[in-house]
């Protein structure tokens, strides 16, 4: 399990790599990707249940 300190370190590294202007765009893209992945999982589960 990842703790809060590890998350903060990862966020700090991302901020240094991508800069403060690109970070919100990166987070938005990641959120959209996770949403699409979950949608695909639900669709697959629904089709497997038939």
MMTF fields as JSON, N, C-alpha, C and O atoms, coordinates in Angstrom:
{
  "mmtfVersion": "1.0.0",
  "mmtfProducer": "UNKNOWN",
  "numBonds": 199,
  "numAtoms": 200,
  "numGroups": 50,
  "numChains": 1,
  "numModels": 1,
  "chainsPerModel": [1],
  "groupsPerChain": [50],
  "chainIdList": ["A"],
  "bondAtomList": [4, 2, 8, 6, 12, 10, 16, 14, 20, 18, 24, 22, 28, 26, 32, 30, 36, 34, 40, 38, 44, 42, 48, 46, 52, 50, 56, 54, 60, 58, 64, 62, 68, 66, 72, 70, 76, 74, 80, 78, 84, 82, 88, 86, 92, 90, 96, 94, 100, 98, 104, 102, 108, 106, 112, 110, 116, 114, 120, 118, 124, 122, 128, 126, 132, 130, 136, 134, 140, 138, 144, 142, 148, 146, 152, 150, 156, 154, 160, 158, 164, 162, 168, 166, 172, 170, 176, 174, 180, 178, 184, 182, 188, 186, 192, 190, 196, 194],
  "bondOrderList": [1, 1, 1, 1, 1, 1, 1, 1, 1, 1, 1, 1, 1, 1, 1, 1, 1, 1, 1, 1, 1, 1, 1, 1, 1, 1, 1, 1, 1, 1, 1, 1, 1, 1, 1, 1, 1, 1, 1, 1, 1, 1, 1, 1, 1, 1, 1, 1, 1],
  "groupList": [{"groupName": "UNK", "atomNameList": ["N", "CA", "C", "O"], "elementList": ["N", "C", "C", "O"], "formalChargeList": [0, 0, 0, 0], "bondAtomList": [1, 0, 2, 1, 3, 2], "bondOrderList": [1, 1, 2], "singleLetterCode": "X", "chemCompType": "L-PEPTIDE LINKING"}],
  "groupTypeList": [0, 0, 0, 0, 0, 0, 0, 0, 0, 0, 0, 0, 0, 0, 0, 0, 0, 0, 0, 0, 0, 0, 0, 0, 0, 0, 0, 0, 0, 0, 0, 0, 0, 0, 0, 0, 0, 0, 0, 0, 0, 0, 0, 0, 0, 0, 0, 0, 0, 0],
  "groupIdList": [1, 2, 3, 4, 5, 6, 7, 8, 9, 10, 11, 12, 13, 14, 15, 16, 17, 18, 19, 20, 21, 22, 23, 24, 25, 26, 27, 28, 29, 30, 31, 32, 33, 34, 35, 36, 37, 38, 39, 40, 41, 42, 43, 44, 45, 46, 47, 48, 49, 50],
  "secStructList": [7, 7, 7, 2, 2, 2, 2, 2, 2, 2, 2, 2, 2, 2, 2, 2, 2, 2, 2, 2, 2, 2, 2, 2, 2, 2, 2, 2, 2, 2, 2, 2, 2, 2, 2, 2, 2, 2, 2, 2, 2, 2, 2, 2, 2, 2, 2, 2, 2, 7],
  "xCoordList": [0.839, 0.0, 0.884, 1.914, 0.479, 1.245, 0.751, -0.448, 1.693, 1.339, 1.333, 1.656, 0.956, 0.864, 2.22, 2.323, 3.261, 4.583, 5.048, 5.651, 4.768, 5.143, 4.372, 4.933, 3.092, 2.271, 2.808, 2.892, 3.173, 3.727, 5.038, 5.277, 5.887, 7.157, 6.899, 7.546, 5.964, 5.631, 5.09, 5.474, 4.2, 3.65, 4.73, 4.704, 5.673, 6.771, 7.638, 8.046, 7.915, 8.713, 7.972, 8.573, 6.668, 5.878, 5.875, 5.975, 5.76, 5.777, 7.106, 7.138, 8.193, 9.511, 9.7, 10.318, 9.17, 9.343, 8.485, 8.962, 7.227, 6.289, 5.995, 5.475, 6.305, 6.025, 4.593, 3.741, 4.338, 3.016, 1.949, 0.764, 2.34, 1.338, 0.834, -0.334, 1.684, 1.29, 0.661, -0.022, 0.875, 0.395, -1.128, -1.601, -1.93, -3.39, -3.845, -4.771, -3.197, -3.535, -3.22, -3.998, -2.092, -1.702, -2.685, -3.074, -3.089, -4.041, -5.394, -6.036, -5.831, -7.105, -7.057, -8.002, -5.973, -5.828, -5.812, -6.405, -5.137, -5.092, -6.483, -6.868, -7.232, -8.594, -9.501, -10.305, -9.379, -10.188, -9.815, -10.689, -8.532, -8.087, -8.628, -9.058, -8.61, -9.131, -10.636, -11.142, -11.347, -12.791, -13.097, -14.015, -12.346, -12.558, -12.241, -12.937, -11.192, -10.83, -11.941, -12.294, -12.5, -13.593, -14.829, -15.527, -15.095, -16.24, -16.057, -17.0, -14.846, -14.55, -14.694, -15.2, -14.258, -14.407, -15.875, -16.269, -16.688, -18.11, -18.768, -19.608, -18.383, -18.935, -18.54, -19.364, -17.283, -16.811, -17.523, -17.885, -17.724, -18.425, -19.874, -20.416, -20.491, -21.882, -22.0, -22.922, -21.056, -21.096, -20.765, -21.305, -19.898, -19.543, -20.707, -20.837, -21.544, -22.694, -23.827, -24.713, -23.823, -24.912, -24.868, -25.713],
  "yCoordList": [-1.184, 0.0, 1.248, 1.292, 2.229, 3.467, 4.447, 4.702, 4.993, 5.949, 7.369, 7.616, 8.306, 9.71, 10.287, 11.12, 9.852, 10.408, 10.004, 10.805, 8.766, 8.321, 9.088, 9.455, 9.329, 10.089, 11.508, 12.031, 12.13, 13.48, 13.525, 14.462, 12.528, 12.473, 12.316, 12.976, 11.452, 11.245, 12.533, 12.899, 13.222, 14.479, 15.54, 16.308, 15.589, 16.538, 16.245, 17.165, 14.986, 14.6, 14.959, 15.474, 14.688, 15.035, 16.542, 17.001, 17.296, 18.754, 19.236, 20.141, 18.64, 19.025, 18.622, 19.353, 17.461, 16.971, 17.731, 18.103, 17.958, 18.511, 19.991, 20.634, 20.537, 21.944, 22.147, 21.278, 23.301, 23.557, 23.782, 23.597, 24.176, 24.425, 23.13, 23.048, 22.124, 20.869, 19.883, 18.953, 20.065, 19.099, 18.946, 17.81, 20.031, 19.844, 19.104, 18.295, 19.385, 18.699, 17.201, 16.359, 16.889, 15.495, 14.783, 13.646, 15.44, 14.844, 14.619, 13.596, 15.565, 15.423, 14.233, 13.446, 14.104, 12.986, 11.654, 10.677, 11.62, 10.4, 10.043, 8.874, 11.031, 10.791, 10.267, 9.364, 10.825, 10.356, 8.922, 8.118, 8.6, 7.247, 6.244, 5.153, 6.599, 5.712, 5.514, 4.403, 6.585, 6.48, 5.56, 4.742, 5.681, 4.808, 3.356, 2.442, 3.148, 1.795, 1.165, 0.005, 1.928, 1.415, 1.123, 0.135, 1.993, 1.777, 0.476, -0.298, 0.249, -0.982, -2.211, -3.239, -2.116, -3.241, -3.56, -4.726, -2.521, -2.752, -3.393, -4.282, -2.939, -3.504, -4.964, -5.797, -5.281, -6.651, -7.543, -8.676, -7.039, -7.816, -8.062, -9.145, -7.048, -7.167, -8.208, -9.024, -8.176, -9.145, -10.552, -11.524, -10.674, -11.999, -12.605, -13.827, -11.759, -12.231, -12.752, -13.439, -12.44, -12.87, -14.33, -14.847],
  "zCoordList": [0.0, 0.0, 0.0, 0.672, -0.739, -0.842, 0.216, 0.332, 0.985, 2.025, 1.491, 0.329, 2.368, 1.971, 1.61, 0.709, 2.306, 2.003, 0.612, -0.103, 0.227, -1.115, -2.181, -3.213, -1.934, -2.887, -3.036, -4.147, -1.913, -1.971, -2.739, -3.501, -2.549, -3.279, -4.77, -5.584, -5.134, -6.55, -7.164, -8.274, -6.447, -6.95, -7.114, -8.077, -6.187, -6.287, -7.508, -8.217, -7.752, -8.921, -10.206, -11.148, -10.245, -11.428, -11.665, -12.802, -10.591, -10.706, -11.268, -12.102, -10.819, -11.332, -12.789, -13.563, -13.164, -14.536, -15.542, -16.614, -15.199, -16.167, -15.969, -16.88, -14.832, -14.58, -14.132, -14.315, -13.544, -12.982, -14.04, -13.763, -15.244, -16.294, -16.919, -17.299, -17.032, -17.674, -16.705, -17.135, -15.408, -14.423, -14.418, -14.385, -14.45, -14.498, -15.764, -15.718, -16.872, -18.123, -18.008, -18.457, -17.411, -17.212, -16.292, -16.562, -15.209, -14.265, -14.924, -14.687, -15.748, -16.448, -17.405, -17.469, -18.137, -19.067, -18.329, -18.785, -17.197, -16.405, -15.885, -15.901, -15.428, -14.951, -16.049, -15.816, -17.235, -18.365, -18.734, -19.061, -18.684, -19.01, -17.997, -18.374, -16.729, -15.686, -15.875, -15.717, -16.212, -16.432, -17.612, -17.532, -18.697, -19.855, -19.511, -19.952, -18.725, -18.313, -17.486, -17.702, -16.532, -15.71, -16.543, -16.314, -17.516, -18.394, -19.178, -19.344, -19.651, -20.383, -19.499, -19.947, -18.259, -17.327, -17.078, -17.07, -16.873, -16.633, -17.849, -17.711, -19.042, -20.269, -20.407, -20.782, -20.105, -20.205, -19.186, -19.502, -17.966, -16.962, -17.367, -17.147, -17.959, -18.398, -19.511, -19.509, -20.467, -21.563, -21.087, -21.616, -20.108, -19.579, -18.804, -18.726, -18.236, -17.462, -18.313, -17.803, -19.609, -20.502, -20.775, -21.506]
}
